[in-house]
Amino acid sequence: MADQEWHQWHSGPRQPRPAYGAPQPQYDRPRIQDDTLKETEVQVERKLFLLSLRDNTRGRILRITEDGGGRRNSIIIPSTGLKEFLQVLKEMVKASDQLPPKLSPSDQPPA
């Protein structure tokens, strides 16, 4: 390929991807205004979960935010997937109840 042809479609040097867990670049995109319809908190051991049902111009969502150890993580589930998400969650609870707990190394019988 001729050098001139390469420059016609190449947009410049490739930017390195940030390392996993590194701060992501911030983009100037308009913030979407959410209306909170219902909100609740659930404390599980040392973690706090905030569940927030919200409505905006793109539709209705459930935002689940985990706050533990000074770090926050969120997932967003569109309302169209809430029933399926609930069904899978029920299956996970059932499986957890049916499976025996895993023994910790200190609970293992001596060899």
Distance bins in CASP14 RR format, pairs under 12 A and 6 or more apart:
PFRMAT RR
TARGET T0000
AUTHOR 0000-0000-0000
RMODE 2
METHOD distances of the structure
MODEL  1
1 7 0 0 0 0 0 1 0 0 0 0 0
1 8 0 0 0 0 1 0 0 0 0 0 0
1 9 0 0 0 0 1 0 0 0 0 0 0
1 10 0 0 0 0 0 1 0 0 0 0 0
2 8 0 0 0 0 1 0 0 0 0 0 0
2 9 0 0 0 0 0 1 0 0 0 0 0
3 10 0 0 0 0 0 1 0 0 0 0 0
4 10 0 0 0 0 0 1 0 0 0 0 0
6 12 0 0 0 0 0 1 0 0 0 0 0
15 25 0 0 0 0 1 0 0 0 0 0 0
16 22 0 0 0 0 0 1 0 0 0 0 0
16 25 0 0 0 0 0 1 0 0 0 0 0
17 24 0 0 0 0 0 1 0 0 0 0 0
17 25 0 0 0 0 0 1 0 0 0 0 0
18 24 1 0 0 1 0 0 0 0 0 0 0
18 25 1 0 0 1 0 0 0 0 0 0 0
18 26 0 0 0 0 0 1 0 0 0 0 0
21 71 0 0 0 0 0 1 0 0 0 0 0
21 73 0 0 0 0 0 1 0 0 0 0 0
30 56 0 0 0 0 0 1 0 0 0 0 0
30 57 0 0 0 0 0 1 0 0 0 0 0
30 58 0 0 0 0 0 1 0 0 0 0 0
31 56 0 0 0 0 0 1 0 0 0 0 0
31 57 0 0 0 0 0 1 0 0 0 0 0
32 54 0 0 0 0 1 0 0 0 0 0 0
32 55 0 0 0 0 0 1 0 0 0 0 0
32 56 1 0 1 0 0 0 0 0 0 0 0
32 57 1 0 0 1 0 0 0 0 0 0 0
32 58 1 0 0 1 0 0 0 0 0 0 0
32 59 0 0 0 0 1 0 0 0 0 0 0
32 61 0 0 0 0 0 1 0 0 0 0 0
32 76 0 0 0 0 0 1 0 0 0 0 0
33 54 0 0 0 0 1 0 0 0 0 0 0
33 55 0 0 0 0 1 0 0 0 0 0 0
33 56 1 0 0 1 0 0 0 0 0 0 0
33 57 1 0 0 1 0 0 0 0 0 0 0
33 58 0 0 0 0 0 1 0 0 0 0 0
34 52 0 0 0 0 1 0 0 0 0 0 0
34 53 0 0 0 0 1 0 0 0 0 0 0
34 54 1 0 1 0 0 0 0 0 0 0 0
34 55 1 0 0 1 0 0 0 0 0 0 0
34 56 1 0 1 0 0 0 0 0 0 0 0
34 57 0 0 0 0 1 0 0 0 0 0 0
34 58 0 0 0 0 1 0 0 0 0 0 0
34 59 0 0 0 0 1 0 0 0 0 0 0
34 60 0 0 0 0 1 0 0 0 0 0 0
34 61 1 0 0 1 0 0 0 0 0 0 0
34 62 0 0 0 0 0 1 0 0 0 0 0
34 63 0 0 0 0 1 0 0 0 0 0 0
34 76 0 0 0 0 0 1 0 0 0 0 0
35 52 0 0 0 0 0 1 0 0 0 0 0
35 53 0 0 0 0 1 0 0 0 0 0 0
35 54 1 0 0 1 0 0 0 0 0 0 0
35 55 1 0 1 0 0 0 0 0 0 0 0
35 56 1 0 0 1 0 0 0 0 0 0 0
35 57 0 0 0 0 0 1 0 0 0 0 0
35 59 0 0 0 0 0 1 0 0 0 0 0
35 60 0 0 0 0 1 0 0 0 0 0 0
35 61 0 0 0 0 0 1 0 0 0 0 0
36 50 0 0 0 0 0 1 0 0 0 0 0
36 51 0 0 0 0 0 1 0 0 0 0 0
36 52 1 0 1 0 0 0 0 0 0 0 0
36 53 1 0 0 1 0 0 0 0 0 0 0
36 54 1 0 1 0 0 0 0 0 0 0 0
36 55 0 0 0 0 1 0 0 0 0 0 0
36 56 0 0 0 0 0 1 0 0 0 0 0
36 60 0 0 0 0 0 1 0 0 0 0 0
36 61 0 0 0 0 0 1 0 0 0 0 0
36 62 0 0 0 0 0 1 0 0 0 0 0
36 63 0 0 0 0 1 0 0 0 0 0 0
37 51 0 0 0 0 0 1 0 0 0 0 0
37 52 0 0 0 0 1 0 0 0 0 0 0
37 53 1 0 1 0 0 0 0 0 0 0 0
37 54 1 0 0 1 0 0 0 0 0 0 0
37 55 1 0 1 0 0 0 0 0 0 0 0
37 56 0 0 0 0 0 1 0 0 0 0 0
37 59 0 0 0 0 0 1 0 0 0 0 0
37 60 1 0 0 1 0 0 0 0 0 0 0
37 61 0 0 0 0 0 1 0 0 0 0 0
37 62 0 0 0 0 1 0 0 0 0 0 0
37 63 0 0 0 0 0 1 0 0 0 0 0
37 79 0 0 0 0 0 1 0 0 0 0 0
38 50 0 0 0 0 0 1 0 0 0 0 0
38 51 0 0 0 0 1 0 0 0 0 0 0
38 52 1 0 0 1 0 0 0 0 0 0 0
38 53 1 0 1 0 0 0 0 0 0 0 0
38 54 0 0 0 0 1 0 0 0 0 0 0
38 55 0 0 0 0 0 1 0 0 0 0 0
38 60 0 0 0 0 0 1 0 0 0 0 0
38 61 0 0 0 0 0 1 0 0 0 0 0
38 62 0 0 0 0 1 0 0 0 0 0 0
38 63 0 0 0 0 0 1 0 0 0 0 0
38 79 0 0 0 0 0 1 0 0 0 0 0
39 49 0 0 0 0 0 1 0 0 0 0 0
39 50 1 0 0 1 0 0 0 0 0 0 0
39 51 1 0 0 1 0 0 0 0 0 0 0
39 52 1 0 1 0 0 0 0 0 0 0 0
39 53 1 0 0 1 0 0 0 0 0 0 0
39 54 0 0 0 0 1 0 0 0 0 0 0
39 62 0 0 0 0 0 1 0 0 0 0 0
39 63 0 0 0 0 1 0 0 0 0 0 0
39 64 0 0 0 0 0 1 0 0 0 0 0
39 65 0 0 0 0 0 1 0 0 0 0 0
40 48 0 0 0 0 0 1 0 0 0 0 0
40 49 0 0 0 0 1 0 0 0 0 0 0
40 50 1 0 0 1 0 0 0 0 0 0 0
40 51 1 0 1 0 0 0 0 0 0 0 0
40 52 0 0 0 0 1 0 0 0 0 0 0
40 53 0 0 0 0 1 0 0 0 0 0 0
40 62 0 0 0 0 0 1 0 0 0 0 0
40 63 0 0 0 0 0 1 0 0 0 0 0
40 64 0 0 0 0 0 1 0 0 0 0 0
40 65 0 0 0 0 0 1 0 0 0 0 0
41 47 0 0 0 0 0 1 0 0 0 0 0
41 48 1 0 0 1 0 0 0 0 0 0 0
41 49 1 0 0 1 0 0 0 0 0 0 0
41 50 1 0 1 0 0 0 0 0 0 0 0
41 51 1 0 0 1 0 0 0 0 0 0 0
41 52 0 0 0 0 1 0 0 0 0 0 0
41 64 0 0 0 0 0 1 0 0 0 0 0
41 65 0 0 0 0 1 0 0 0 0 0 0
41 66 0 0 0 0 0 1 0 0 0 0 0
41 67 0 0 0 0 1 0 0 0 0 0 0
42 48 1 0 0 1 0 0 0 0 0 0 0
42 49 1 0 1 0 0 0 0 0 0 0 0
42 50 0 0 0 0 1 0 0 0 0 0 0
42 51 1 0 0 1 0 0 0 0 0 0 0
42 52 0 0 0 0 0 1 0 0 0 0 0
42 64 0 0 0 0 1 0 0 0 0 0 0
42 65 0 0 0 0 0 1 0 0 0 0 0
42 66 0 0 0 0 0 1 0 0 0 0 0
42 67 0 0 0 0 0 1 0 0 0 0 0
43 49 1 0 0 1 0 0 0 0 0 0 0
43 50 0 0 0 0 0 1 0 0 0 0 0
43 66 0 0 0 0 0 1 0 0 0 0 0
43 67 0 0 0 0 0 1 0 0 0 0 0
43 68 0 0 0 0 0 1 0 0 0 0 0
44 50 0 0 0 0 0 1 0 0 0 0 0
44 66 0 0 0 0 1 0 0 0 0 0 0
44 67 0 0 0 0 0 1 0 0 0 0 0
44 68 0 0 0 0 0 1 0 0 0 0 0
45 66 0 0 0 0 0 1 0 0 0 0 0
45 68 0 0 0 0 1 0 0 0 0 0 0
45 69 0 0 0 0 0 1 0 0 0 0 0
46 66 0 0 0 0 0 1 0 0 0 0 0
46 67 0 0 0 0 1 0 0 0 0 0 0
46 68 1 0 0 1 0 0 0 0 0 0 0
46 69 1 0 0 1 0 0 0 0 0 0 0
46 70 0 0 0 0 0 1 0 0 0 0 0
46 71 0 0 0 0 0 1 0 0 0 0 0
47 64 0 0 0 0 0 1 0 0 0 0 0
47 65 0 0 0 0 0 1 0 0 0 0 0
47 66 1 0 1 0 0 0 0 0 0 0 0
47 67 1 0 0 1 0 0 0 0 0 0 0
47 68 1 0 1 0 0 0 0 0 0 0 0
47 69 0 0 0 0 1 0 0 0 0 0 0
47 70 0 0 0 0 0 1 0 0 0 0 0
47 71 0 0 0 0 0 1 0 0 0 0 0
47 72 0 0 0 0 0 1 0 0 0 0 0
47 73 0 0 0 0 0 1 0 0 0 0 0
48 64 0 0 0 0 0 1 0 0 0 0 0
48 65 0 0 0 0 1 0 0 0 0 0 0
48 66 1 0 0 1 0 0 0 0 0 0 0
48 67 1 0 1 0 0 0 0 0 0 0 0
48 68 1 0 0 1 0 0 0 0 0 0 0
48 69 0 0 0 0 1 0 0 0 0 0 0
48 70 0 0 0 0 0 1 0 0 0 0 0
48 71 0 0 0 0 0 1 0 0 0 0 0
48 72 0 0 0 0 1 0 0 0 0 0 0
48 73 0 0 0 0 0 1 0 0 0 0 0
49 62 0 0 0 0 0 1 0 0 0 0 0
49 63 0 0 0 0 0 1 0 0 0 0 0
49 64 1 0 0 1 0 0 0 0 0 0 0
49 65 1 0 0 1 0 0 0 0 0 0 0
49 66 1 0 1 0 0 0 0 0 0 0 0
49 67 1 0 0 1 0 0 0 0 0 0 0
49 68 0 0 0 0 1 0 0 0 0 0 0
49 72 0 0 0 0 0 1 0 0 0 0 0
49 73 0 0 0 0 0 1 0 0 0 0 0
49 74 0 0 0 0 0 1 0 0 0 0 0
49 75 0 0 0 0 0 1 0 0 0 0 0
50 62 0 0 0 0 0 1 0 0 0 0 0
50 63 1 0 0 1 0 0 0 0 0 0 0
50 64 1 0 0 1 0 0 0 0 0 0 0
50 65 1 0 1 0 0 0 0 0 0 0 0
50 66 0 0 0 0 1 0 0 0 0 0 0
50 67 1 0 0 1 0 0 0 0 0 0 0
50 68 0 0 0 0 0 1 0 0 0 0 0
50 72 0 0 0 0 1 0 0 0 0 0 0
50 73 0 0 0 0 0 1 0 0 0 0 0
50 74 0 0 0 0 1 0 0 0 0 0 0
50 75 0 0 0 0 0 1 0 0 0 0 0
51 61 0 0 0 0 0 1 0 0 0 0 0
51 62 1 0 0 1 0 0 0 0 0 0 0
51 63 1 0 0 1 0 0 0 0 0 0 0
51 64 1 0 1 0 0 0 0 0 0 0 0
51 65 0 0 0 0 1 0 0 0 0 0 0
51 66 0 0 0 0 0 1 0 0 0 0 0
51 74 0 0 0 0 0 1 0 0 0 0 0
51 75 0 0 0 0 0 1 0 0 0 0 0
51 76 0 0 0 0 0 1 0 0 0 0 0
51 77 0 0 0 0 1 0 0 0 0 0 0
51 82 0 0 0 0 0 1 0 0 0 0 0
51 85 0 0 0 0 0 1 0 0 0 0 0
52 60 0 0 0 0 0 1 0 0 0 0 0
52 61 0 0 0 0 1 0 0 0 0 0 0
52 62 1 0 0 1 0 0 0 0 0 0 0
52 63 1 0 1 0 0 0 0 0 0 0 0
52 64 1 0 0 1 0 0 0 0 0 0 0
52 65 1 0 0 1 0 0 0 0 0 0 0
52 74 0 0 0 0 1 0 0 0 0 0 0
52 75 0 0 0 0 0 1 0 0 0 0 0
52 76 0 0 0 0 1 0 0 0 0 0 0
52 77 0 0 0 0 0 1 0 0 0 0 0
53 59 0 0 0 0 0 1 0 0 0 0 0
53 60 1 0 0 1 0 0 0 0 0 0 0
53 61 1 0 0 1 0 0 0 0 0 0 0
53 62 1 0 1 0 0 0 0 0 0 0 0
53 63 0 0 0 0 1 0 0 0 0 0 0
53 64 0 0 0 0 0 1 0 0 0 0 0
53 76 0 0 0 0 0 1 0 0 0 0 0
53 77 0 0 0 0 0 1 0 0 0 0 0
53 78 0 0 0 0 0 1 0 0 0 0 0
53 79 0 0 0 0 1 0 0 0 0 0 0
53 82 0 0 0 0 1 0 0 0 0 0 0
54 60 1 0 0 1 0 0 0 0 0 0 0
54 61 1 0 1 0 0 0 0 0 0 0 0
54 62 1 0 0 1 0 0 0 0 0 0 0
54 63 1 0 0 1 0 0 0 0 0 0 0
54 64 0 0 0 0 0 1 0 0 0 0 0
54 65 0 0 0 0 0 1 0 0 0 0 0
54 74 0 0 0 0 0 1 0 0 0 0 0
54 76 0 0 0 0 1 0 0 0 0 0 0
54 77 0 0 0 0 0 1 0 0 0 0 0
54 78 0 0 0 0 0 1 0 0 0 0 0
54 79 0 0 0 0 1 0 0 0 0 0 0
55 61 1 0 0 1 0 0 0 0 0 0 0
55 62 0 0 0 0 0 1 0 0 0 0 0
55 63 0 0 0 0 0 1 0 0 0 0 0
55 78 0 0 0 0 0 1 0 0 0 0 0
55 79 0 0 0 0 1 0 0 0 0 0 0
56 63 0 0 0 0 0 1 0 0 0 0 0
56 76 0 0 0 0 0 1 0 0 0 0 0
56 78 0 0 0 0 0 1 0 0 0 0 0
56 79 0 0 0 0 0 1 0 0 0 0 0
58 76 0 0 0 0 0 1 0 0 0 0 0
58 78 0 0 0 0 1 0 0 0 0 0 0
58 79 0 0 0 0 0 1 0 0 0 0 0
58 80 0 0 0 0 0 1 0 0 0 0 0
59 76 0 0 0 0 0 1 0 0 0 0 0
59 77 0 0 0 0 0 1 0 0 0 0 0
59 78 1 0 0 1 0 0 0 0 0 0 0
59 79 1 0 0 1 0 0 0 0 0 0 0
59 80 0 0 0 0 1 0 0 0 0 0 0
60 76 0 0 0 0 0 1 0 0 0 0 0
60 77 0 0 0 0 0 1 0 0 0 0 0
60 78 1 0 0 1 0 0 0 0 0 0 0
60 79 1 1 0 0 0 0 0 0 0 0 0
60 80 0 0 0 0 1 0 0 0 0 0 0
60 81 0 0 0 0 0 1 0 0 0 0 0
60 82 0 0 0 0 1 0 0 0 0 0 0
61 74 0 0 0 0 0 1 0 0 0 0 0
61 75 0 0 0 0 0 1 0 0 0 0 0
61 76 1 0 1 0 0 0 0 0 0 0 0
61 77 1 0 0 1 0 0 0 0 0 0 0
61 78 1 0 1 0 0 0 0 0 0 0 0
61 79 1 0 0 1 0 0 0 0 0 0 0
61 80 0 0 0 0 1 0 0 0 0 0 0
61 81 0 0 0 0 1 0 0 0 0 0 0
61 82 0 0 0 0 1 0 0 0 0 0 0
61 85 0 0 0 0 0 1 0 0 0 0 0
62 74 0 0 0 0 0 1 0 0 0 0 0
62 75 0 0 0 0 1 0 0 0 0 0 0
62 76 1 0 0 1 0 0 0 0 0 0 0
62 77 1 0 1 0 0 0 0 0 0 0 0
62 78 0 0 0 0 1 0 0 0 0 0 0
62 79 1 0 0 1 0 0 0 0 0 0 0
62 80 0 0 0 0 0 1 0 0 0 0 0
62 81 0 0 0 0 1 0 0 0 0 0 0
62 82 1 0 0 1 0 0 0 0 0 0 0
62 83 0 0 0 0 0 1 0 0 0 0 0
62 85 0 0 0 0 1 0 0 0 0 0 0
62 86 0 0 0 0 0 1 0 0 0 0 0
62 89 0 0 0 0 0 1 0 0 0 0 0
63 72 0 0 0 0 0 1 0 0 0 0 0
63 73 0 0 0 0 0 1 0 0 0 0 0
63 74 1 0 1 0 0 0 0 0 0 0 0
63 75 1 0 0 1 0 0 0 0 0 0 0
63 76 1 0 1 0 0 0 0 0 0 0 0
63 77 0 0 0 0 1 0 0 0 0 0 0
63 78 0 0 0 0 0 1 0 0 0 0 0
63 79 0 0 0 0 0 1 0 0 0 0 0
64 72 0 0 0 0 0 1 0 0 0 0 0
64 73 0 0 0 0 1 0 0 0 0 0 0
64 74 1 0 0 1 0 0 0 0 0 0 0
64 75 1 0 1 0 0 0 0 0 0 0 0
64 76 1 0 0 1 0 0 0 0 0 0 0
64 77 1 0 0 1 0 0 0 0 0 0 0
64 82 0 0 0 0 0 1 0 0 0 0 0
64 85 0 0 0 0 1 0 0 0 0 0 0
64 89 0 0 0 0 0 1 0 0 0 0 0
65 71 0 0 0 0 0 1 0 0 0 0 0
65 72 1 0 1 0 0 0 0 0 0 0 0
65 73 1 0 0 1 0 0 0 0 0 0 0
65 74 1 0 1 0 0 0 0 0 0 0 0
65 75 0 0 0 0 1 0 0 0 0 0 0
65 76 0 0 0 0 1 0 0 0 0 0 0
66 72 1 0 0 1 0 0 0 0 0 0 0
66 73 1 0 1 0 0 0 0 0 0 0 0
66 74 1 0 0 1 0 0 0 0 0 0 0
66 75 0 0 0 0 1 0 0 0 0 0 0
67 73 0 0 0 0 1 0 0 0 0 0 0
67 74 0 0 0 0 1 0 0 0 0 0 0
75 85 0 0 0 0 1 0 0 0 0 0 0
76 82 0 0 0 0 0 1 0 0 0 0 0
76 85 0 0 0 0 0 1 0 0 0 0 0
77 83 0 0 0 0 0 1 0 0 0 0 0
77 84 0 0 0 0 1 0 0 0 0 0 0
77 85 1 0 1 0 0 0 0 0 0 0 0
77 86 0 0 0 0 1 0 0 0 0 0 0
77 88 0 0 0 0 0 1 0 0 0 0 0
77 89 0 0 0 0 0 1 0 0 0 0 0
78 84 0 0 0 0 0 1 0 0 0 0 0
78 85 0 0 0 0 1 0 0 0 0 0 0
79 85 0 0 0 0 0 1 0 0 0 0 0
79 86 0 0 0 0 0 1 0 0 0 0 0
81 87 0 0 0 0 1 0 0 0 0 0 0
81 88 0 0 0 0 0 1 0 0 0 0 0
81 89 0 0 0 0 0 1 0 0 0 0 0
82 88 0 0 0 0 0 1 0 0 0 0 0
82 89 0 0 0 0 0 1 0 0 0 0 0
83 89 0 0 0 0 0 1 0 0 0 0 0
83 90 0 0 0 0 0 1 0 0 0 0 0
84 90 0 0 0 0 0 1 0 0 0 0 0
84 91 0 0 0 0 0 1 0 0 0 0 0
85 91 0 0 0 0 0 1 0 0 0 0 0
85 92 0 0 0 0 0 1 0 0 0 0 0
86 92 0 0 0 0 0 1 0 0 0 0 0
86 93 0 0 0 0 0 1 0 0 0 0 0
87 93 0 0 0 0 0 1 0 0 0 0 0
87 94 0 0 0 0 0 1 0 0 0 0 0
88 94 0 0 0 0 0 1 0 0 0 0 0
88 95 0 0 0 0 0 1 0 0 0 0 0
89 95 0 0 0 0 0 1 0 0 0 0 0
89 96 0 0 0 0 0 1 0 0 0 0 0
90 96 0 0 0 0 0 1 0 0 0 0 0
90 97 0 0 0 0 0 1 0 0 0 0 0
91 97 0 0 0 0 0 1 0 0 0 0 0
91 98 0 0 0 0 0 1 0 0 0 0 0
92 98 0 0 0 0 0 1 0 0 0 0 0
92 99 0 0 0 0 0 1 0 0 0 0 0
93 99 0 0 0 0 0 1 0 0 0 0 0
96 102 0 0 0 0 0 1 0 0 0 0 0
100 107 0 0 0 0 0 1 0 0 0 0 0
101 107 0 0 0 0 1 0 0 0 0 0 0
102 108 0 0 0 0 0 1 0 0 0 0 0
103 109 0 0 0 0 1 0 0 0 0 0 0
END
